[in-house]
């Protein structure tokens, strides 16, 4: 069934506007990887995650040395670094948390629960990206409009933290409640998945 569906999609993708040829080609290329290539893909996120974690740890350490001098900028930067450590750890470990029973990938040692947990953490800790956005807003307010740190700390900063943390965690919880987390053919090993759980493991549609 999956092969027949794929042939139909490739021959006439307009029947399924939510699927494009690139997704199907990507799906096939991931299935055809050798064991060595899969090992490389599994290990590839780890070095960059380590570098990112070390950099964020250094930022937190240096900021802690001047705890009494913290400004809204410092607090936003520290919060972003904390999220980055959690995000990097989650992303690097997710490939090993794929469900062993259904995954076609080697080094899949987890189950559906561990894969959903990894996906939840990736979404929740994406707050680091939101904090990058909050930092750009901070620079806009201070450099362009000349707003003082005291005003930002009192009137703007609380909303920055609420939005940067609230949206990722809220959507992460929503995703868990809806049960939309699962293994992906490419990219993040476990995240919001287009995998059709009522069909065979071959039936990936939108990855």
JOMOSUL-V252362 format. One record per pair of residues at least 4 apart in sequence whose C-alpha atoms are under 6 Angstrom apart, sorted by the first residue. I is the first residue (numbers start at 1). J is the second residue. Records with the same first field share a line. If there is no record, write none. Layout:
I->J  J
This chain:
2->203
8->12
9->13
33->37
40->44
45->92
46->92
49->88
53->57  85
56->81
60->78
70->74
72->153
80->128  131
83->87  125  128
84->88  128
87->122  125
90->94  122
94->118  189
95->189
96->107  108  109
97->108  109  110  114  115
98->108  110  115
99->103  110  111  112
100->108  109  110  111
110->114
115->190
116->181  182
119->190  191
120->172
121->125
123->172
124->168  169  172
127->164  165  168
130->164
131->164
139->143
140->144
141->145  147
142->146  147
149->153
151->155
152->156  157
153->157
160->164
161->165
162->166
163->167
166->170
168->172
175->179  180
180->192
181->191  192  193
182->190  191  193
183->189  190
184->189  190  193
194->205  206  207
195->204
